[in-house]
């Protein structure tokens, strides 16, 4: 885990870099050069005008947003691993689509134009989905804008894309399903990079395990910021050397014991069923978390040091007291972010391999929204960053996966009713000169 890769200083040789400073001057020079090139190639047409909003937005970001991102304790604007991997994913995905576009008779510039709108819409959609899903964590407008710490949901970006792409292809008279086939491998390639960003940030984490490739996360992900996996384990008893989980019958158990902890010294073992925790006998999951939080943060005096936690298991009549001694790192967990990145990369390869074999437009995209929801549903079974929603035993991502699968079934039904052939390939062949 490496949430901050490095920090960009806020001044160079005494001159401000952000706001009205050197970076804005460099951006203006770049924009002038780009506009000259666009005017020579396209004139003052739609292609040229399509770049103007991006130029203006970036300029406003340099003047109004970047100065607010300066963190004095980190020596400037911290460059987060999540943001870097997200940008690498966008560049890789766009580059792949632009490289493949001429083969199907599409001008790569159309890909770049669509990318701009998908980027903005995808960020907004992914952020809105996260805010709706975790709305209890947002208390101010400033909290809503803090995306450098993570907080984007893939399905939100996908929903935004399903709105933006149809509008774009209709306005530009592009075959929609053929465009979706072209973009499908790029979408999961970008996702593969994004999941590595999740690993660097510590979000989208999984439950504990004892596999050889398990990973641990540090206590702090940034100054005065507890890493998400550590925080979740802290709420489940990590500060007292235990990890609370459930057995197959749904009973609360000690799912893991921290090596070298007082809990291990007192003879507690993983798998034992909890009989007493804090002031509760046979506690529910909510009571167990409440007992731990009351011990860590005594409600009568939040400034008081943490107190001991009473614990007894069914296998023993004794009630023991555990002292508060949080370790420096979390207990080992599944590297589910790596699983997700590998899954996305393999899916990208599969879609690229299937593209030449498709018989109708839309088959590649339909394959994507068939396989990805299944993989995501299974990965959610080991993730612990989300809770069940709407009175079901499923997370919101699992519910959206089921809805996406239903949509995939409808799309396959539509596609298979169409005549064979691809519109872009047929159109490119018709436009080619004889003997070519």
C-alpha positions as CSV (number, residue, x, y, z in Angstrom):
1,X,0.0,0.0,0.0
2,X,1.3,3.4,-1.0
3,X,-1.4,6.0,-1.0
4,X,0.9,9.0,-1.7
5,X,3.6,8.4,-4.4
6,X,5.2,11.8,-4.1
7,X,4.3,15.5,-3.6
8,X,4.5,18.3,-6.3
9,X,5.9,21.4,-4.7
10,X,3.6,24.4,-4.8
11,X,6.3,26.8,-6.0
12,X,9.5,26.7,-8.1
13,X,12.3,29.2,-7.7
14,X,9.9,31.3,-5.6
15,X,7.2,31.4,-8.3
16,X,3.8,29.8,-7.6
17,X,3.1,26.7,-9.6
18,X,-0.6,26.5,-9.1
19,X,-3.4,29.1,-9.4
20,X,-2.2,32.1,-11.4
21,X,1.3,30.7,-11.9
22,X,3.7,28.6,-14.0
23,X,1.4,25.7,-14.7
24,X,-1.4,27.9,-16.0
25,X,1.1,29.6,-18.3
26,X,2.3,26.3,-19.6
27,X,-1.2,25.1,-20.2
28,X,-2.1,28.3,-22.1
29,X,0.9,27.8,-24.4
30,X,-0.1,24.2,-25.0
31,X,-3.7,25.2,-25.8
32,X,-2.6,27.8,-28.2
33,X,-0.4,25.3,-30.1
34,X,-3.1,22.7,-30.1
35,X,-5.7,25.2,-31.4
36,X,-3.4,26.2,-34.2
37,X,-3.0,22.6,-35.3
38,X,-6.7,21.9,-35.0
39,X,-7.6,25.0,-37.1
40,X,-5.2,23.9,-39.8
41,X,-6.6,20.4,-39.9
42,X,-10.3,20.9,-39.3
43,X,-11.0,24.6,-39.4
44,X,-13.4,26.0,-36.9
45,X,-15.6,22.9,-37.1
46,X,-17.1,20.6,-34.5
47,X,-13.9,18.7,-34.0
48,X,-12.0,21.9,-33.0
49,X,-14.9,23.2,-30.9
50,X,-15.1,19.8,-29.1
51,X,-11.7,20.4,-27.5
52,X,-12.6,23.9,-26.1
53,X,-14.6,22.7,-23.1
54,X,-11.7,20.5,-22.0
55,X,-9.2,23.3,-22.3
56,X,-11.4,25.6,-20.2
57,X,-12.1,23.0,-17.6
58,X,-8.4,22.2,-17.1
59,X,-7.6,25.9,-16.9
60,X,-10.2,26.4,-14.2
61,X,-8.9,23.3,-12.4
62,X,-5.4,24.8,-12.3
63,X,-6.7,28.1,-11.0
64,X,-9.4,27.1,-8.6
65,X,-8.9,23.4,-7.6
66,X,-5.2,22.6,-7.5
67,X,-4.4,25.4,-4.9
68,X,-6.9,23.8,-2.5
69,X,-5.2,20.4,-2.8
70,X,-1.9,21.7,-1.4
71,X,-1.1,19.8,1.9
72,X,1.5,21.7,3.8
73,X,2.4,18.6,5.9
74,X,3.3,16.7,2.7
75,X,5.2,19.5,1.0
76,X,2.8,20.4,-1.8
77,X,0.1,18.6,-3.8
78,X,0.3,14.9,-2.9
79,X,0.1,12.7,-6.0
80,X,-2.0,9.7,-4.9
81,X,-1.4,6.2,-6.2
82,X,-5.1,5.9,-6.9
83,X,-5.2,8.9,-9.2
84,X,-2.1,7.9,-11.0
85,X,-3.4,4.4,-11.8
86,X,-6.7,5.9,-12.8
87,X,-5.0,8.2,-15.3
88,X,-2.8,5.4,-16.6
89,X,-6.0,3.3,-17.1
90,X,-7.6,6.1,-19.1
91,X,-4.6,6.6,-21.2
92,X,-4.2,2.8,-21.9
93,X,-7.9,2.4,-22.6
94,X,-8.1,5.4,-25.0
95,X,-4.8,4.4,-26.7
96,X,-6.1,0.9,-27.3
97,X,-9.4,2.1,-28.8
98,X,-7.7,4.7,-31.0
99,X,-5.1,2.1,-32.2
100,X,-7.9,-0.3,-33.2
101,X,-10.3,2.3,-34.6
102,X,-8.9,2.5,-38.2
103,X,-9.2,-1.3,-38.6
104,X,-13.0,-0.9,-38.3
105,X,-13.3,2.3,-40.4
106,X,-13.5,4.8,-37.6
107,X,-11.5,8.1,-37.3
108,X,-9.5,7.9,-34.1
109,X,-10.4,11.5,-33.4
110,X,-13.9,10.3,-32.7
111,X,-12.5,8.1,-30.0
112,X,-10.7,11.1,-28.4
113,X,-13.9,13.2,-28.5
114,X,-16.0,10.5,-26.9
115,X,-13.3,9.9,-24.3
116,X,-13.5,13.4,-23.0
117,X,-17.3,13.1,-22.3
118,X,-17.0,9.6,-21.0
119,X,-14.2,10.7,-18.6
120,X,-16.2,13.6,-17.2
121,X,-19.4,11.6,-17.0
122,X,-17.6,8.5,-15.7
123,X,-16.0,10.3,-12.8
124,X,-19.3,12.0,-11.9
125,X,-21.3,8.8,-12.2
126,X,-18.8,6.7,-10.2
127,X,-18.6,9.4,-7.5
128,X,-22.4,9.8,-7.3
129,X,-22.8,6.0,-7.0
130,X,-20.3,5.9,-4.1
131,X,-22.0,8.9,-2.4
132,X,-25.4,7.2,-2.6
133,X,-24.0,3.9,-1.4
134,X,-22.1,5.5,1.5
135,X,-24.1,8.6,2.1
136,X,-23.8,8.4,5.9
137,X,-20.0,9.2,5.5
138,X,-20.5,12.6,3.8
139,X,-21.2,15.6,6.0
140,X,-20.3,18.5,3.8
141,X,-19.8,19.6,0.2
142,X,-16.0,19.4,0.7
143,X,-16.4,15.7,1.5
144,X,-18.2,15.1,-1.7
145,X,-15.2,16.4,-3.8
146,X,-12.5,14.4,-2.0
147,X,-11.9,11.7,-4.6
148,X,-8.1,11.6,-4.2
149,X,-8.6,9.2,-1.3
150,X,-10.6,6.8,-3.5
151,X,-14.4,6.6,-3.5
152,X,-15.4,5.7,-7.1
153,X,-17.6,2.8,-8.0
154,X,-17.2,1.0,-11.3
155,X,-20.9,0.5,-11.8
156,X,-21.6,4.2,-11.5
157,X,-19.2,4.9,-14.3
158,X,-20.8,2.1,-16.4
159,X,-24.3,3.7,-15.8
160,X,-23.0,7.1,-16.9
161,X,-21.4,5.5,-20.0
162,X,-24.7,3.9,-20.9
163,X,-26.2,7.4,-21.0
164,X,-23.3,9.3,-22.7
165,X,-22.3,6.8,-25.4
166,X,-25.8,6.6,-27.0
167,X,-26.1,10.4,-27.1
168,X,-22.7,10.7,-28.7
169,X,-23.2,8.0,-31.4
170,X,-26.6,9.4,-32.4
171,X,-25.2,12.9,-32.7
172,X,-22.3,11.6,-34.8
173,X,-24.2,9.0,-36.7
174,X,-22.0,6.2,-35.5
175,X,-23.2,2.5,-35.3
176,X,-23.9,2.3,-31.6
177,X,-23.3,-1.5,-31.0
178,X,-20.2,-1.4,-33.2
179,X,-18.8,1.4,-31.1
180,X,-19.6,-0.5,-27.9
181,X,-17.7,-3.5,-29.3
182,X,-14.7,-1.3,-30.0
183,X,-14.7,0.3,-26.5
184,X,-15.4,-2.9,-24.5
185,X,-11.8,-4.2,-24.2
186,X,-10.6,-0.6,-23.4
187,X,-13.1,-0.4,-20.5
188,X,-11.8,-3.5,-18.7
189,X,-8.2,-2.5,-19.5
190,X,-8.7,0.7,-17.7
191,X,-10.4,-1.2,-14.9
192,X,-7.3,-3.4,-14.5
193,X,-5.2,-0.3,-13.8
194,X,-7.8,1.2,-11.5
195,X,-7.9,-1.9,-9.3
196,X,-4.1,-1.6,-8.7
197,X,-4.9,2.0,-7.6
198,X,-7.4,0.5,-5.1
199,X,-4.6,-1.7,-3.7
200,X,-2.4,1.4,-3.3
201,X,-5.2,3.2,-1.5
202,X,-6.5,0.3,0.6
203,X,-10.1,0.6,-0.6
204,X,-12.3,-2.2,-2.0
205,X,-10.7,-4.6,0.6
206,X,-11.5,-8.2,1.4
207,X,-11.8,-10.4,4.5
208,X,-9.0,-12.1,6.4
209,X,-7.3,-15.3,5.2
210,X,-4.2,-17.4,5.9
211,X,-3.2,-18.0,2.3
212,X,0.5,-17.6,1.3
213,X,-0.2,-14.6,-0.9
214,X,-2.3,-12.8,1.7
215,X,-1.4,-9.1,2.3
216,X,-1.5,-6.8,5.3
217,X,-2.2,-3.0,5.4
218,X,-0.5,-0.5,7.6
219,X,-2.2,1.3,10.5
220,X,-1.9,4.7,8.8
221,X,-2.5,5.3,5.1
222,X,-1.5,9.0,5.4
223,X,-0.8,11.3,8.3
224,X,-3.7,11.1,10.8
225,X,-5.6,8.8,8.4
226,X,-6.3,5.1,9.3
227,X,-6.2,2.7,6.3
228,X,-9.7,1.4,5.4
229,X,-8.9,-2.4,6.0
230,X,-7.3,-1.6,9.3
231,X,-10.2,0.5,10.4
232,X,-12.7,-2.2,9.6
233,X,-10.6,-4.8,11.5
234,X,-10.3,-2.3,14.3
235,X,-14.1,-2.2,14.6
236,X,-14.1,-6.0,14.6
237,X,-11.7,-6.3,17.6
238,X,-8.2,-5.9,16.1
239,X,-7.1,-3.5,18.8
240,X,-7.7,-6.4,21.3
241,X,-5.9,-9.0,19.2
242,X,-9.1,-10.6,17.8
243,X,-11.1,-10.7,14.7
244,X,-14.8,-11.3,14.9
245,X,-16.7,-13.1,12.2
246,X,-19.5,-15.6,11.6
247,X,-19.6,-19.4,11.3
248,X,-21.8,-21.3,8.8
249,X,-24.7,-21.1,11.2
250,X,-24.4,-17.3,11.5
251,X,-23.1,-17.4,15.1
252,X,-20.4,-14.9,16.1
253,X,-17.0,-16.5,16.4
254,X,-13.3,-15.5,16.8
255,X,-12.4,-15.8,13.2
256,X,-8.8,-14.9,13.7
257,X,-6.3,-14.3,16.6
258,X,-3.5,-11.8,16.2
259,X,-0.1,-13.6,16.6
260,X,1.7,-12.5,19.8
261,X,-1.4,-10.8,21.2
262,X,-2.8,-11.2,24.8
263,X,-5.7,-13.1,23.3
264,X,-3.3,-15.7,22.0
265,X,-1.5,-15.9,25.3
266,X,-4.8,-16.4,27.2
267,X,-5.5,-19.4,25.0
268,X,-8.2,-18.1,22.7
269,X,-8.3,-19.8,19.3
270,X,-9.8,-19.1,15.9
271,X,-13.1,-20.7,15.4
272,X,-14.4,-20.5,19.0
273,X,-17.9,-19.2,19.5
274,X,-18.4,-16.0,21.4
275,X,-20.4,-16.2,24.6
276,X,-19.7,-12.9,26.3
277,X,-18.3,-9.7,24.8
278,X,-18.1,-6.5,26.8
279,X,-21.4,-6.1,28.6
280,X,-23.4,-8.4,26.2
281,X,-24.1,-12.1,26.5
282,X,-24.5,-14.0,23.2
283,X,-24.1,-10.7,21.4
284,X,-25.5,-9.8,18.0
285,X,-23.2,-8.4,15.4
286,X,-24.4,-4.9,16.2
287,X,-23.9,-5.4,20.0
288,X,-20.4,-6.9,19.3
289,X,-19.3,-3.8,17.4
290,X,-20.9,-1.5,20.1
291,X,-19.0,-3.4,22.8
292,X,-15.7,-2.9,21.0
293,X,-16.3,0.8,20.3
294,X,-17.3,1.5,23.9
295,X,-14.1,-0.2,25.1
296,X,-11.9,1.7,22.7
297,X,-13.7,5.1,23.2
298,X,-15.4,5.1,26.6
299,X,-18.7,7.0,26.1
300,X,-18.5,8.7,29.5
301,X,-15.1,10.3,28.6
302,X,-13.9,10.2,25.0
303,X,-10.6,11.6,26.2
304,X,-10.0,8.7,28.6
305,X,-7.6,5.9,27.6
306,X,-9.2,2.7,26.2
307,X,-10.3,0.1,28.7
308,X,-10.2,-3.6,28.8
309,X,-12.7,-5.8,26.9
310,X,-14.4,-8.7,28.5
311,X,-14.5,-11.9,26.4
312,X,-15.7,-15.4,27.0
313,X,-16.2,-18.3,24.6
314,X,-18.7,-21.2,24.7
315,X,-15.8,-23.7,25.0
316,X,-14.7,-22.2,28.3
317,X,-16.5,-21.0,31.5
318,X,-13.9,-18.3,32.2
319,X,-14.5,-14.6,31.3
320,X,-11.1,-12.9,30.5
321,X,-10.2,-9.3,30.0
322,X,-8.2,-8.2,26.9
323,X,-6.1,-5.0,27.0
324,X,-6.0,-2.5,24.2
325,X,-2.9,-3.0,22.2
326,X,-3.4,-2.2,18.5
327,X,-0.7,-3.7,16.2
328,X,1.1,-1.7,13.5
329,X,-0.5,-3.6,10.6
330,X,-3.8,-5.3,9.9
331,X,-4.3,-9.1,9.9
332,X,-3.6,-10.8,6.6
333,X,-6.4,-10.4,4.0
334,X,-7.2,-11.5,0.5
335,X,-5.5,-9.2,-2.1
336,X,-8.9,-8.9,-3.8
337,X,-7.8,-5.8,-5.6
338,X,-5.1,-8.0,-7.4
339,X,-7.8,-10.6,-8.1
340,X,-9.9,-7.9,-9.7
341,X,-7.1,-6.5,-11.7
342,X,-6.2,-9.9,-13.1
343,X,-9.8,-10.7,-13.8
344,X,-10.1,-7.4,-15.8
345,X,-6.9,-8.0,-17.7
346,X,-7.9,-11.5,-18.7
347,X,-11.3,-10.3,-19.7
348,X,-9.7,-7.6,-21.9
349,X,-7.6,-10.3,-23.7
350,X,-10.7,-12.5,-24.2
351,X,-12.7,-9.6,-25.7
352,X,-9.8,-8.7,-28.1
353,X,-9.6,-12.4,-29.1
354,X,-13.3,-12.6,-29.7
355,X,-13.7,-9.4,-31.7
356,X,-12.5,-10.8,-35.0
357,X,-14.9,-13.8,-34.5
358,X,-18.0,-11.9,-33.8
359,X,-20.8,-12.4,-36.4
360,X,-22.9,-9.3,-35.4
361,X,-22.3,-5.9,-33.9
362,X,-22.8,-5.8,-30.1
363,X,-21.6,-9.4,-29.4
364,X,-18.3,-8.2,-27.8
365,X,-20.0,-5.7,-25.5
366,X,-22.7,-8.3,-24.7
367,X,-20.0,-10.8,-23.7
368,X,-18.4,-8.1,-21.4
369,X,-21.7,-7.4,-19.5
370,X,-22.3,-11.2,-19.3
371,X,-18.9,-12.2,-17.8
372,X,-18.0,-9.2,-15.7
373,X,-21.2,-9.2,-13.5
374,X,-20.6,-12.9,-12.8
375,X,-17.0,-12.3,-11.8
376,X,-17.9,-9.3,-9.7
377,X,-20.7,-11.2,-7.9
378,X,-18.2,-13.8,-6.9
379,X,-15.5,-11.3,-5.9
380,X,-18.0,-9.6,-3.7
381,X,-18.3,-12.8,-1.6
382,X,-14.8,-12.2,-0.2
383,X,-14.9,-8.4,-0.1
384,X,-15.8,-6.9,3.3
385,X,-15.9,-3.2,2.4
386,X,-19.6,-3.3,1.6
387,X,-22.6,-4.5,3.7
388,X,-25.8,-6.2,2.6
389,X,-28.5,-3.8,1.4
390,X,-32.3,-3.5,1.2
391,X,-32.9,-6.3,3.6
392,X,-31.1,-8.9,1.4
393,X,-28.0,-10.9,2.0
394,X,-26.4,-9.2,-1.1
395,X,-24.3,-6.1,-1.4
396,X,-25.4,-3.3,-3.7
397,X,-22.8,-4.4,-6.3
398,X,-24.2,-7.9,-6.3
399,X,-27.7,-6.5,-6.8
400,X,-26.4,-4.4,-9.7
401,X,-24.6,-7.4,-11.1
402,X,-27.9,-9.4,-11.2
403,X,-29.6,-6.4,-12.9
404,X,-26.7,-6.2,-15.4
405,X,-27.0,-9.9,-16.2
406,X,-30.7,-9.4,-16.9
407,X,-29.8,-6.5,-19.3
408,X,-27.2,-8.7,-21.0
409,X,-29.9,-11.4,-21.6
410,X,-32.1,-8.8,-23.3
411,X,-29.2,-7.5,-25.3
412,X,-28.3,-11.0,-26.5
413,X,-31.9,-11.6,-27.5
414,X,-31.8,-8.5,-29.6
415,X,-28.4,-9.1,-31.2
416,X,-29.2,-12.7,-32.2
417,X,-32.3,-11.6,-34.0
418,X,-30.2,-9.3,-36.3
419,X,-28.7,-10.4,-39.6
420,X,-25.1,-11.4,-39.6
421,X,-22.4,-8.9,-40.6
422,X,-20.8,-5.8,-39.1
423,X,-21.7,-2.3,-40.2
424,X,-18.3,-0.7,-39.9
425,X,-16.5,-3.6,-41.6
426,X,-19.1,-3.6,-44.5
427,X,-18.8,0.2,-44.8
428,X,-15.0,0.2,-44.8
429,X,-15.0,-2.6,-47.4
430,X,-17.4,-0.6,-49.6
431,X,-15.3,2.5,-49.4
432,X,-12.0,0.7,-50.3
433,X,-10.8,1.2,-53.9
434,X,-10.9,-1.8,-56.2
435,X,-7.8,-4.0,-55.9
436,X,-6.9,-2.7,-52.5
